[in-house]
Amino acid sequence: MQPLSSPYNPIHIGLGLVLWSLWFVVLYGGLSIGCALAPPDPAQGQWTWLNALLALFSLVTVIALLGLAWLFRRAARRARESLSARFVARLAAGVNLIGAIATVFVALPTLSLPPCI
């Protein structure tokens, strides 16, 4: 078994979707709390402090997921590792990339719709 810090540990396969699901819960939980405590004026449209905060959080999450995908993809290219270890790294890279793409598509409404409607 690979150590936890190794990019070849199988626990990293689900990491991208776990990070995406945590982001999803925090995004919509934060939206709900923001709308309950200090709702922005609907006349502002989508240019509100709440949307800016959620967009920034989404951007940080996308960058983190893309960084992890790049790290695992780079690890998968190392020829000195076994085929199974490289497969784990390649699969982890793909899952993180899918998490980043899902984050972008779910976050798009925060850039185009006013919150708290």
ChimeraX commands (.cxc) that place a marker at each C-alpha (Angstrom):
marker #1 position 0.00,0.00,0.00 radius 0.5
marker #1 position 1.23,3.43,-0.92 radius 0.5
marker #1 position 1.58,6.11,1.79 radius 0.5
marker #1 position -1.24,8.66,1.94 radius 0.5
marker #1 position 0.97,11.44,0.58 radius 0.5
marker #1 position 1.80,9.40,-2.51 radius 0.5
marker #1 position -0.09,10.29,-5.71 radius 0.5
marker #1 position -0.41,6.56,-6.34 radius 0.5
marker #1 position -2.56,5.86,-3.28 radius 0.5
marker #1 position -6.02,4.65,-4.37 radius 0.5
marker #1 position -7.74,6.91,-1.84 radius 0.5
marker #1 position -7.00,9.82,-4.19 radius 0.5
marker #1 position -9.33,8.43,-6.85 radius 0.5
marker #1 position -12.43,9.87,-5.17 radius 0.5
marker #1 position -10.76,13.06,-3.99 radius 0.5
marker #1 position -12.02,15.25,-6.83 radius 0.5
marker #1 position -15.65,14.31,-6.32 radius 0.5
marker #1 position -15.36,14.66,-2.54 radius 0.5
marker #1 position -13.93,18.17,-2.98 radius 0.5
marker #1 position -16.64,19.00,-5.50 radius 0.5
marker #1 position -19.40,17.79,-3.18 radius 0.5
marker #1 position -17.99,19.80,-0.26 radius 0.5
marker #1 position -17.82,22.87,-2.50 radius 0.5
marker #1 position -21.41,22.27,-3.60 radius 0.5
marker #1 position -22.70,22.07,-0.01 radius 0.5
marker #1 position -20.74,25.16,1.06 radius 0.5
marker #1 position -21.81,27.10,-2.05 radius 0.5
marker #1 position -25.53,26.58,-1.61 radius 0.5
marker #1 position -25.34,26.66,2.17 radius 0.5
marker #1 position -23.50,29.99,1.96 radius 0.5
marker #1 position -26.04,31.28,-0.53 radius 0.5
marker #1 position -28.90,30.34,1.80 radius 0.5
marker #1 position -27.24,31.86,4.85 radius 0.5
marker #1 position -26.32,35.03,2.94 radius 0.5
marker #1 position -29.89,35.39,1.68 radius 0.5
marker #1 position -31.31,34.83,5.16 radius 0.5
marker #1 position -29.00,37.21,7.05 radius 0.5
marker #1 position -28.23,40.04,4.62 radius 0.5
marker #1 position -30.02,39.68,1.29 radius 0.5
marker #1 position -28.69,41.96,-1.43 radius 0.5
marker #1 position -31.00,44.31,-3.26 radius 0.5
marker #1 position -32.59,42.50,-6.26 radius 0.5
marker #1 position -32.24,45.69,-8.32 radius 0.5
marker #1 position -28.48,45.15,-8.38 radius 0.5
marker #1 position -28.92,42.10,-10.58 radius 0.5
marker #1 position -26.11,39.59,-10.47 radius 0.5
marker #1 position -23.48,42.15,-9.42 radius 0.5
marker #1 position -23.78,41.70,-5.66 radius 0.5
marker #1 position -21.35,41.02,-2.85 radius 0.5
marker #1 position -22.86,37.58,-2.39 radius 0.5
marker #1 position -22.35,36.54,-6.00 radius 0.5
marker #1 position -18.81,37.93,-5.95 radius 0.5
marker #1 position -17.98,35.90,-2.85 radius 0.5
marker #1 position -19.49,32.72,-4.28 radius 0.5
marker #1 position -17.70,33.26,-7.61 radius 0.5
marker #1 position -14.38,33.76,-5.82 radius 0.5
marker #1 position -14.91,30.58,-3.79 radius 0.5
marker #1 position -15.77,28.72,-6.99 radius 0.5
marker #1 position -12.67,30.03,-8.73 radius 0.5
marker #1 position -10.44,28.89,-5.86 radius 0.5
marker #1 position -12.07,25.45,-5.99 radius 0.5
marker #1 position -11.60,25.14,-9.76 radius 0.5
marker #1 position -7.95,26.13,-9.45 radius 0.5
marker #1 position -7.41,23.58,-6.67 radius 0.5
marker #1 position -9.08,20.79,-8.66 radius 0.5
marker #1 position -7.14,21.64,-11.82 radius 0.5
marker #1 position -3.92,21.74,-9.79 radius 0.5
marker #1 position -4.64,18.29,-8.39 radius 0.5
marker #1 position -5.48,16.98,-11.86 radius 0.5
marker #1 position -2.18,18.33,-13.17 radius 0.5
marker #1 position -0.27,16.81,-10.24 radius 0.5
marker #1 position -1.82,13.37,-10.72 radius 0.5
marker #1 position -1.40,13.49,-14.51 radius 0.5
marker #1 position 2.27,14.33,-14.06 radius 0.5
marker #1 position 2.63,11.43,-11.62 radius 0.5
marker #1 position 0.97,9.09,-14.12 radius 0.5
marker #1 position 3.68,9.86,-16.68 radius 0.5
marker #1 position 6.53,8.60,-14.50 radius 0.5
marker #1 position 7.83,5.49,-16.21 radius 0.5
marker #1 position 9.53,4.07,-13.13 radius 0.5
marker #1 position 6.19,3.33,-11.43 radius 0.5
marker #1 position 4.17,0.17,-11.97 radius 0.5
marker #1 position 1.26,0.08,-14.40 radius 0.5
marker #1 position -1.28,-0.20,-11.59 radius 0.5
marker #1 position 0.19,2.81,-9.76 radius 0.5
marker #1 position 0.15,4.87,-12.96 radius 0.5
marker #1 position -3.45,3.80,-13.60 radius 0.5
marker #1 position -4.47,5.03,-10.15 radius 0.5
marker #1 position -2.79,8.39,-10.78 radius 0.5
marker #1 position -4.38,8.69,-14.25 radius 0.5
marker #1 position -7.82,7.88,-12.87 radius 0.5
marker #1 position -7.37,10.37,-10.02 radius 0.5
marker #1 position -6.37,13.03,-12.56 radius 0.5
marker #1 position -9.50,12.35,-14.59 radius 0.5
marker #1 position -11.79,12.49,-11.57 radius 0.5
marker #1 position -10.28,15.81,-10.47 radius 0.5
marker #1 position -10.69,17.19,-13.98 radius 0.5
marker #1 position -14.34,16.12,-14.01 radius 0.5
marker #1 position -14.79,17.81,-10.62 radius 0.5
marker #1 position -13.32,21.04,-12.01 radius 0.5
marker #1 position -15.60,20.94,-15.05 radius 0.5
marker #1 position -18.64,20.25,-12.86 radius 0.5
marker #1 position -17.67,23.16,-10.61 radius 0.5
marker #1 position -17.55,25.54,-13.57 radius 0.5
marker #1 position -20.95,24.47,-14.89 radius 0.5
marker #1 position -22.67,24.60,-11.50 radius 0.5
marker #1 position -21.07,27.97,-10.69 radius 0.5
marker #1 position -22.18,29.63,-13.94 radius 0.5
marker #1 position -25.58,30.68,-12.51 radius 0.5
marker #1 position -23.78,32.68,-9.79 radius 0.5
marker #1 position -22.30,34.80,-12.56 radius 0.5
marker #1 position -25.49,35.27,-14.52 radius 0.5
marker #1 position -28.42,35.26,-12.07 radius 0.5
marker #1 position -29.24,37.54,-9.14 radius 0.5
marker #1 position -29.19,35.74,-5.78 radius 0.5
marker #1 position -32.08,35.39,-3.35 radius 0.5
marker #1 position -34.91,35.38,-5.89 radius 0.5
marker link #1:1,2 radius 0.2
marker link #1:2,3 radius 0.2
marker link #1:3,4 radius 0.2
marker link #1:4,5 radius 0.2
marker link #1:5,6 radius 0.2
marker link #1:6,7 radius 0.2
marker link #1:7,8 radius 0.2
marker link #1:8,9 radius 0.2
marker link #1:9,10 radius 0.2
marker link #1:10,11 radius 0.2
marker link #1:11,12 radius 0.2
marker link #1:12,13 radius 0.2
marker link #1:13,14 radius 0.2
marker link #1:14,15 radius 0.2
marker link #1:15,16 radius 0.2
marker link #1:16,17 radius 0.2
marker link #1:17,18 radius 0.2
marker link #1:18,19 radius 0.2
marker link #1:19,20 radius 0.2
marker link #1:20,21 radius 0.2
marker link #1:21,22 radius 0.2
marker link #1:22,23 radius 0.2
marker link #1:23,24 radius 0.2
marker link #1:24,25 radius 0.2
marker link #1:25,26 radius 0.2
marker link #1:26,27 radius 0.2
marker link #1:27,28 radius 0.2
marker link #1:28,29 radius 0.2
marker link #1:29,30 radius 0.2
marker link #1:30,31 radius 0.2
marker link #1:31,32 radius 0.2
marker link #1:32,33 radius 0.2
marker link #1:33,34 radius 0.2
marker link #1:34,35 radius 0.2
marker link #1:35,36 radius 0.2
marker link #1:36,37 radius 0.2
marker link #1:37,38 radius 0.2
marker link #1:38,39 radius 0.2
marker link #1:39,40 radius 0.2
marker link #1:40,41 radius 0.2
marker link #1:41,42 radius 0.2
marker link #1:42,43 radius 0.2
marker link #1:43,44 radius 0.2
marker link #1:44,45 radius 0.2
marker link #1:45,46 radius 0.2
marker link #1:46,47 radius 0.2
marker link #1:47,48 radius 0.2
marker link #1:48,49 radius 0.2
marker link #1:49,50 radius 0.2
marker link #1:50,51 radius 0.2
marker link #1:51,52 radius 0.2
marker link #1:52,53 radius 0.2
marker link #1:53,54 radius 0.2
marker link #1:54,55 radius 0.2
marker link #1:55,56 radius 0.2
marker link #1:56,57 radius 0.2
marker link #1:57,58 radius 0.2
marker link #1:58,59 radius 0.2
marker link #1:59,60 radius 0.2
marker link #1:60,61 radius 0.2
marker link #1:61,62 radius 0.2
marker link #1:62,63 radius 0.2
marker link #1:63,64 radius 0.2
marker link #1:64,65 radius 0.2
marker link #1:65,66 radius 0.2
marker link #1:66,67 radius 0.2
marker link #1:67,68 radius 0.2
marker link #1:68,69 radius 0.2
marker link #1:69,70 radius 0.2
marker link #1:70,71 radius 0.2
marker link #1:71,72 radius 0.2
marker link #1:72,73 radius 0.2
marker link #1:73,74 radius 0.2
marker link #1:74,75 radius 0.2
marker link #1:75,76 radius 0.2
marker link #1:76,77 radius 0.2
marker link #1:77,78 radius 0.2
marker link #1:78,79 radius 0.2
marker link #1:79,80 radius 0.2
marker link #1:80,81 radius 0.2
marker link #1:81,82 radius 0.2
marker link #1:82,83 radius 0.2
marker link #1:83,84 radius 0.2
marker link #1:84,85 radius 0.2
marker link #1:85,86 radius 0.2
marker link #1:86,87 radius 0.2
marker link #1:87,88 radius 0.2
marker link #1:88,89 radius 0.2
marker link #1:89,90 radius 0.2
marker link #1:90,91 radius 0.2
marker link #1:91,92 radius 0.2
marker link #1:92,93 radius 0.2
marker link #1:93,94 radius 0.2
marker link #1:94,95 radius 0.2
marker link #1:95,96 radius 0.2
marker link #1:96,97 radius 0.2
marker link #1:97,98 radius 0.2
marker link #1:98,99 radius 0.2
marker link #1:99,100 radius 0.2
marker link #1:100,101 radius 0.2
marker link #1:101,102 radius 0.2
marker link #1:102,103 radius 0.2
marker link #1:103,104 radius 0.2
marker link #1:104,105 radius 0.2
marker link #1:105,106 radius 0.2
marker link #1:106,107 radius 0.2
marker link #1:107,108 radius 0.2
marker link #1:108,109 radius 0.2
marker link #1:109,110 radius 0.2
marker link #1:110,111 radius 0.2
marker link #1:111,112 radius 0.2
marker link #1:112,113 radius 0.2
marker link #1:113,114 radius 0.2
marker link #1:114,115 radius 0.2
marker link #1:115,116 radius 0.2
marker link #1:116,117 radius 0.2
view
